[in-house]
Amino acid sequence: MGTFGSYRGSMKIAEEKKEIFSRQVAKILNYGGMMQFERISMYGHEMGLLKPVELYPGGKVRFHYNYFEDDAWETAGFDAETAYFWSEKIGGDEFCDVVTAVHVLYELYDENSGFAEVDGDFINSRFYAGWLNHLLGTDFSVKKRFRLWRNFEAYALPRVGDYSDPSSRILMDMIPQGLRYVACGVEFADLMNIMEGTKMLTEDEVVPGTYPADVYGCKKAVEAFLKRDSGSENVQKIWELIRKSKAEREHVKDKGLADIAKFSLFLPARAIVYLTTEMKQMSFWKTWKELHDSVYHDEVMKKYASDELEAERREMIEAPVPPVRTSDFLRQDGSFTFYDTPEELKGKPNYYISDDDRLYWWDGSDEVIISEKTDQWLKELAQRHKDIMEHMDETEAEPDFMKEFLFLIADIDQFYKRIFPFQTMFYEFLQNGSKKEYRVAVELLKELADENREDGKIIEKARYSWDITSRNVTHNVGRLRLKRYFAVMANKELRKKYFEF
């Protein structure tokens, strides 16, 4: 899929924050499964070795593959010295999610208005901020998304002349899901009035003392003033009015204009502009682009909400987003996730990522929690390893361990597809081929490859592009067992816990 991720805003990180920002980006990429490859060629075979993204202070990194998605996209990268991140096509699954998480991190650092986007659409920053809080130990909130007028203005003004005026859907996309009910207020009302019009504001509908009632009152004043002259002169007089200071607006002589001026003392200038442009059938945003730098900002707004309501809204808006665990963040359930699942797999549970797929990242903390089922499986493998050790002659060794090990890995990859060893594990095994525990681990790998072929052969159904093949095919149980075994062998601490070497 030709999906692109981007950040609409400044990607400049303050010098004093670059170091921590870069460390956080590195952790996002690493735990998000972003990988590089080392390409090797031995005995006529070419293969890739997985290299999890590592970033040194002031360094650069490039990557194009995601371990959990088992798929490659166009190259993305990060320069720690400049704190600059870039990407091209990112697909629609884990690779996309992790790239977007980096863009959300920019949004959270940016003092100005900015948004993480996918294909030009604003994303739900709250979900991503939840994962960042879990992974980075931060307490990010999404309060910036509630600077509604400032954010929407920053989005709309650059589009004037090139695009149609933005719709209310854009506004709703800007507001984080799950918190839209606390977005009500003057700024939200103004934006909706601009996009939907003020026809719903009638004397019968508005409640005295509310913001809609004051906007309606101003509307009547503007309407009366404009009816005096259908030409453009009166519109220009309104524009001249909203460029005046508060003291000047308090002493306007023209009766009709003075009625509008009274509302300017407590309504924002934009309200007078959108009421005028609506009546004259003009584009608000085109007009506002010409006026906004010169209009008044000295109004004294009335208090439309109680202290209790304002405090409640503020508390919810500013609260840190609840953490989202990594496996929950990376979970895929889109329109193509289980597309065209073969009949052979119908009735079986759909595949969803779990911590059992993240064994490489296990470190004894609660970041990766091994399920009871996988714990039992690993214990059984460890016992099998021990049994083979006991029955293998101490002097029994492959005449060419390196060659046999390489051929086995190549055969596994050819049958199960996209099964790559980690670079560190591959070279460690080559360097220790004379040691019994390593030879036994390879023998156990051979047994696993043989006994999982029945479950793994469903991979033959992956005839389409990998990203639109059912996850039940690409992440079938047979293939996953091999992939997880590689992960355990690459994680020295976890391998020691179960296999004692």
N, C-alpha and C positions, 0 to 999 in steps of 0.2 A: 504494500500500500504506500502511496506517496504522501505520507504524513510528515509534517514538519512541526517542530517545537520552537518557540521563540520567547523572548522577553521584551515586552513593550515598556521601555523605560531606560533609565541609566544603569549600565553595568559597572559603573565606577565604584570601587570599594575604597573607603578611606585607608590611607597608608597604615595607620595604627591598627586596623582591623583585618588587613590582608592575611596575616599569618593564621589567625584563628579561622577566618573564612576558608582559606585554602585547606586547612586540616579537616574542616567540616565537609567540604566538597569531596576530598579524598575518601572520607569515611562513607559518604553517601554512595559513591561509585563502587567502592569495595563491597560493602554489604548489600548493595543493589545488584551484585553479580556481574558487573562490567569486567570484561576480560580483554587482554591482549593475547597474541599468539607468538610462540617461537616456532618457526618452520624448520623441521629437520629432515634430512634424507639419509637413510641408512639401508644398506642391502637392497637397494632398488625400490624402497618404500619411502614415500613422503607422508609426513603427518604433522599435526599441530599439537603443541604443548600449551596448556592453559597457563596464563600468567595473570593473576588477579591484579587489578589496577593498583599501583603503588606510586605515590607522589612524594618526591623529596622537596625540602624547602627551596623555593625559588625555581623549581623544575617545571617541566612540561610533560604531559602524558597524552597519548592518543589511544583510542580503543574503538572497536566496532562490533563486539560480540557480547551477548548476554548469556550467562551460564544457565539461568532459570528458563529463559525462553528457548535456549539452544538454537539461536538464530543470529545471523549477522546482518548489520545494517551499514549505512554509510558512516564513514569515520567521524567521530566526535573527539573533542579534546579540551584540555584545560591548561592554562599557563598560570602557574602560581605566582610568578613575579608580577604580572599585570592583573591577576585575578580575573582573567578573561576566559569565558567558556563558549564553545561553539559546537554546533551539530548541524547535520543535514537531514536526510530521511531517517526517521526513527521508528517506523512501524506503529503499531497500536497496542502493544503489550508491555512486557516488563522493561524493555529498552526505553520505550516511550515514557513510562512512569518514572524511571530513575532520572532521565534527562529533565523531565518536568519538575521533579523534586529539586534539582539544582536551580532551575529557573525560579521556583518558589522561594528558595533561599535568598536569591537576589532581591526578590520582592520584599522579603522580611528585613533585609539590610538597607534597602533604598529609602532615604528620607523623603524623596519625592514620590509622586504617583507613578506606579508601575505595575504591570500585570504579567503573570506567566500565562502563556497561550499555547494551544495546540491547534494548528491549522487556522489561526486567527481568532479562535474562540477562547474566551476566558475560562480558566479551569477552576474547580472548587478548591481553593487554596486551603481550606480548613482541613480536608483529609490529608493533604500533603504535609501541612504544618504539624498534624498529629504524629505522622511518622517521624518527622525531624525531631520533635520533642522526645519521642521514645528513643531514637537512635543516638541523638547528640546530647541528651540530658539537658535540653533547653526548656524554656518556658514561653515559647513564642505564642502570641495571640494573633488574631486576624483583624485587629482594631483598625489598621490602615484602610481596610476595605470599606469602612463605614464613614470615611471622609467622602461622602457621596458626591457632593457638588464638585469638589476639587478633582476627584478622580474622573468623573464623567466629562468635565470640561476639558481635562487633559487628553481625553480620548476623542472628543467630538471636534474640537477646534482644528486640529491638523487635517481632518478629513474634508473640511469645507472646500467646495469647488471640485473635488475629485470623487466624492461618494455622496449618496443620498443621506439625509439626516438619520441618525441612529434611532432605533426603536426601543420600546420598553423592554424587549427581550434582552438587550444588551445590559440594561440596568440590572435586571434580575440575575443575569449571569455574574455581574460584578459582586453581588452580595452573596456571601458564603451560605451554602445550603445548611439548613438547620438553625440559622440565625436570622432569616429574613423577617420574622415577625418582630424583631427589635429594631428594624431599620426605619420604622415609621417616624416621621418628623418633618420639619420644614423643608429640608433639602430633598427628601424623597417626594414630598408633595409637589414641590416646584418642578422637579424633573418629570414627574408623571403629567403635570399640567402642560408642560412643554410638548411632550410627545403625544398625549392623548387628547389635549384640548381641555377647555373649562366648561363645556356644555353642561356637565353634571352639576355645576355650581349654580344653584337657583335659590331664590329666597325661601322656598319651602323646604329645601334640603339642608341648607347650612345651619349650624348651631351657633347662636350668638356667643362671642367670646373665644371662638376657635380660630385657628389659622385660616381654614377655608372661608369662614365668614368674613375675615378681613380681606382676603384675596377677592372675594365676591364684591365687597364694598369698593375696592380699588377698581375692579373691572367696570362697575357701573360708572365710576368717575371718569375713567378713560373713555368709555363708550360715549358718554355725554359730551366730553370735550371733542372727540373726533367727529361727532355728528354735526358740529358747528360748521365744519368745512371738510368736504370729501377729498380735497387735494392733499399734497404732501407737506404743506407748510405747517400744519398742526402737529404732524409726526415729528418734524424737525424741532418744534418747540418742546415736545416731550423729551427728545434727546438732549436738548440744551438744558432742560430742567435737571435731568439726572446727572449732569456733569457739574452741577453747582454744589457748593458746600451746604452743610446743614443750616447754618445761619442764613444763607441766601434763600434756601428753600422755605424757611420759616416766614419770609417776608415777600412772597410772590404776590403781585397785585392782581393779575388776571384771575377772575373768580373761578373759571373752569379749571385752569392750570393749578390754582391754589388748592382745589379739592384733591387733585392727584398728589400735590406736594405734601399734603397732610399725611397721606399714606406712606410717602417716601421717608418719613421720620422714623418709621418702625418696620417697614417692609424692605427687603433687599431690592436693589435696582433691577435685578434680573426679573423680578415679578412684574414690574411695570413694563419691561421690555417684552416679555412673552405675552402679556395681555394685549399690548399694542400690536405686535406682529401677528397675533392670532386674528385680531379684528381686521387688519389690513391685508391678511393672507400673504404675509411675507415669511421668509425663512428665518426662524429665530436664530439658528447657529451662525448663519451668514451675517446677520445683523449684529449678533453678540460679538463676533470676532472683530468687528469694526469698532465696537463701543467699549468692550469690557475693561480696557486699560484706563479709560478716562471717567468711568462712572463713580458715583459716591460709594463709600464703604463705612459711612459714619452713622448708619441707622442704629437705633437702640431697640432691639427686638423685644417684643412682649414675651412674657413667660406663658407658654401654652401647655406645658406639662407640669405636673406636681413634682416636688422635690423627690418624693418617694419613687415615682415612675422614672424620673431621670436617673436616679441612683441605681435602680434595678437594671435599666438598660445599659448604663455604663459598666456595671459589674459584669454583665454577661458579655458585652463586647470586648472588654479588656482582659477577661479571664484567659489563662493559658489553655490552649487546645488540648483536650485529653489525649494521651499517647495512643498511637496505633501501632500494634506489633508488626514486625517486618513481614511475617507470613501473611498477615491480613492485608497489608499494604500491597504486596505483590500478587495477591489473588486475582485471577483473570476469569471473567464470566461475560465476555462480550458476544456480539452477534456471530462471530466466526469461531469462537473458542471450541465449540463442539460440533462445528459444521460437518454434516454428512458423516456422522459416526457410523462405521460399518455394522452390518447386522450381527456379526460375531460378537460385538461388544454391547449390543443393546441389552438393557436390563441390568448392566453392571454399573457401579457408581461412577460418576464423572470424576475426572482427575482435577484436584485443586492442590496447589502448593501447600506444603506444611513444613514444620521445622525439620522433619525427617529428610527433606530435600536440601537442607542447609547444614549438613554435618561438617562440611569443610570449615564453617564459621563457629563451630562449637568451641567454647572456651571455659566451660564449667559454670558460667553465669546463667541467668535466665533469658539471655538473648536467644539461645537455641535450646529448646526443651525437647528432648528425645522422647517419643511416645513409648508406651509399654510394649507395643508390638515390635517396634524397631529395636528397642533395647533387648527384647528376647531374641530377635533375629541375629543381632550382633553377638550375643552370648553364645548362640548356637554355632555361629561361624567361628568364634574364638575356640570353642571346643573342638570343632573339626580341624582347625589349624593345629591345635595341640595334639590331636590324634595322629595327624599326618606327620607331625614332628617326631612323635614317638616311634613311628614305623619307618621313617625314612632313614636309610643308612647315612651315617655321618659323612661318609666319603662319596655318597651318591650325589652327583652334580651334573647338570647339563654340560655337554661338551662345549657348548657355546651359549652361555646363559643370555648374553646380550642379544644374540640373534633370535633365540627362541622367545625371549620376552618381547622383542619388537614385533615378531611375526604374530604373536598372540594378540597384542594390542591392535595391530592392523586388521586381523581377522574379526575381532570384536567390533571395531569401528565399521567394517564393511557390512557386517550382518545387522548390527543393531542401529547403526547410523549415528553420527555426531557424538560418539563417546570418546572424549579426549582425556588423557591423563594430565594431571597437574605437572608443571615443569619441575618443581622441587621434588615431587615424589618419583618422577621418572629417573632423574639423575641420581637420586639417593639409592634407588633399587639397582641401577647399573653399577654404582660404586660398591655395593654390598652384595653382589651376586654370589660371592663365595660363602656368604653366611647362610646358615640353614634356615633361619626364620624368614628371610627374604625369599629364598627359593620356595619354601612352603607357601608363603603368601601368593606367589605366582601360580603355584600348583592349585591352590584354592580358587584363584581367579579363573583358571582354566575350567575347573569343575562348575563354577557358577555360570560361565559362558555357555557351557554345554547344557546344563539343566534348565536354563531359562529360555532356550530357543523356542519352545512351544509358545510361551507367552509373548516372546519378543518378535515372532515372525509376522505379527500384525503390522509391523512397520512397513511391510510390502505395500500396504494400502496407501502409503503417503506418496501419492502420484502427483499431487498438486504442489503448489508453492507451500513451503513449510508453514508459513504464517496463517494459511487458511485451511490447513489440514486439522482435523479434530485433535484436540489435546489428548483424547483417549487413545489415539494412535501414536502420536509423537512422544507421549509420556506414558507409554504402556508399562505395566508392572515389571515385565522382564527387563526392559531397558533400564528402568529406574534402579533395579537392584544392582546392575553393573555400575551405573553412575554413582550410586551411593557407596559402593565398595571402594571405588577409586577415591572418593572424598575422604573416607575414613583412613585409607592408606596414606593420604596426603596430609592429614591432620595428626601430627606426631603425638600430641597430648591425648587425643581421643583414641588413637591406635594403641597407645601405651595402656590406656584404661582398660581396653577390652583384650587386646592381643599380646600385651606385655612385651612389646619391642618397639 
